Amino acid sequence: MTGLIGTPPRAFGQGMNEPYARALRLGGGTLTLRPHGAVAAAVRGSGSGAGEVVFDVFGWCSEASALERNLLQGLEGPVLDIGCGPGRLLSAARSLGLTALGIDTSAEAVALACSRGSRALLQSVFWPVPQAGNWRSALLLDGNIGIGGNVGRLLRRSRQLITPQGTLLVEVDPDEGMDVAYHAVLEDLDGNLSVPFAWARTGRAGLESRAAAAGWAVSATERVQGRVFCRLSPLPDPARPGGRAPVGGRGRPARSNA
Ligand SMILES: C[S@@+](CC[C@H](N)C(=O)[O-])C[C@H]1O[C@@H](n2cnc3c(N)ncnc32)[C@H](O)[C@@H]1O
């Protein structure tokens, strides 16, 4: 299922030589995310700077790992995978009996996810999302907390999507003090470059420092096989009877379309 309702400006790995789409078509190799521009990083706190990130595309195109399946097993459906890529987590969720939907700004990623039998929509998380406010679980894994280059904004947006009893599972940077926002480009092994796009990296401390203001409590942190996962639970919204967060669903878009 695809549903293109606009073209996002400067999305992850897109534009110019389209390294993300090429890599997904190949189903392998690595992609390197590099800070772009002279003053690439706006560093907050004790972060160690906006270094390069190397992504393993084969891993994204493969089956979910045992670790990832375990993480999913602890969640309730329906599950929203934000930035689902080619859909390995959606397939795993399905095989565990969880209803799941992916959203992603890459047409290749969405097509691959759908070709695996999953449900995925070609759209930004900042656009109206179906069933906003009713997702029992949402995922921001594989560095996806960096989407849009503003962790606080993405957390606030995620809060609008999830039910008051829900869980947001976020993978953070293994470096606890990492906390940077910058413009980046994506480059493949042949030197194909994307246009610059806004990105962020944060460790557990940076997530924790923004969680409450965005309506979340960090209820658990797990370090497994060099990866760090935080479970976030919605804080009650004092402004609303019953503690429901405001819902930005269909017909009520979030402010930005990035
Ligand atoms: C670091 S990759 C993670 C890949 C993915 N989790 C997987 O399993 O393959 C980031 C993903 O987020 C998607 N993305 C970037 N900006 C987005 C946005 N605003 N809304 C939804 N998805 C977005 C990208 O297209 C890309 O697939």
The ligand as a Tripos MOL2 file, in Angstrom:
@<TRIPOS>MOLECULE
LIG
   27    29     1     0     0
SMALL
NO_CHARGES

@<TRIPOS>ATOM
      1 C1         18.7910    5.4650    9.1150 C.3       1 LIG1
      2 S1         17.6120    4.9210    7.9490 S.3       1 LIG1
      3 C2         16.9070    3.5710    8.8350 C.3       1 LIG1
      4 C3         16.4110    2.4230    7.9930 C.3       1 LIG1
      5 C4         15.3840    1.4920    8.5480 C.3       1 LIG1
      6 N1         15.0500    1.6120    9.9130 N.3       1 LIG1
      7 C5         15.5140    0.0520    8.1280 C.2       1 LIG1
      8 O1         15.0770   -0.8320    8.8430 O.co2     1 LIG1
      9 O2         16.0180   -0.1900    7.0580 O.co2     1 LIG1
     10 C6         16.3900    6.2140    8.1080 C.3       1 LIG1
     11 C7         15.0570    5.9370    7.4240 C.3       1 LIG1
     12 O3         14.1520    6.9590    7.7780 O.3       1 LIG1
     13 C8         13.4820    7.4110    6.6050 C.3       1 LIG1
     14 N2         13.0500    8.8180    6.8290 N.ar      1 LIG1
     15 C9         13.8100    9.9400    6.7930 C.ar      1 LIG1
     16 N3         13.0720   11.0280    7.0750 N.ar      1 LIG1
     17 C10        11.8190   10.5790    7.3270 C.ar      1 LIG1
     18 C11        10.5970   11.2100    7.7000 C.ar      1 LIG1
     19 N4         10.5200   12.5450    7.8550 N.pl3     1 LIG1
     20 N5          9.4980   10.4490    7.8710 N.ar      1 LIG1
     21 C12         9.5550    9.0860    7.7100 C.ar      1 LIG1
     22 N6         10.6860    8.4310    7.3620 N.ar      1 LIG1
     23 C13        11.7990    9.1570    7.1810 C.ar      1 LIG1
     24 C14        14.5190    7.2540    5.5100 C.3       1 LIG1
     25 O4         13.9690    7.2460    4.2210 O.3       1 LIG1
     26 C15        15.1640    5.9410    5.9170 C.3       1 LIG1
     27 O5         14.4980    4.8330    5.3780 O.3       1 LIG1
@<TRIPOS>BOND
     1     1     2 1
     2     2     3 1
     3     2    10 1
     4     3     4 1
     5     4     5 1
     6     5     6 1
     7     5     7 1
     8     7     8 2
     9     7     9 1
    10    10    11 1
    11    11    12 1
    12    11    26 1
    13    12    13 1
    14    13    14 1
    15    13    24 1
    16    14    15 ar
    17    14    23 ar
    18    15    16 ar
    19    16    17 ar
    20    17    18 ar
    21    17    23 ar
    22    18    19 1
    23    18    20 ar
    24    20    21 ar
    25    21    22 ar
    26    22    23 ar
    27    24    25 1
    28    24    26 1
    29    26    27 1
@<TRIPOS>SUBSTRUCTURE
     1 LIG1         1 GROUP 0 **** ****
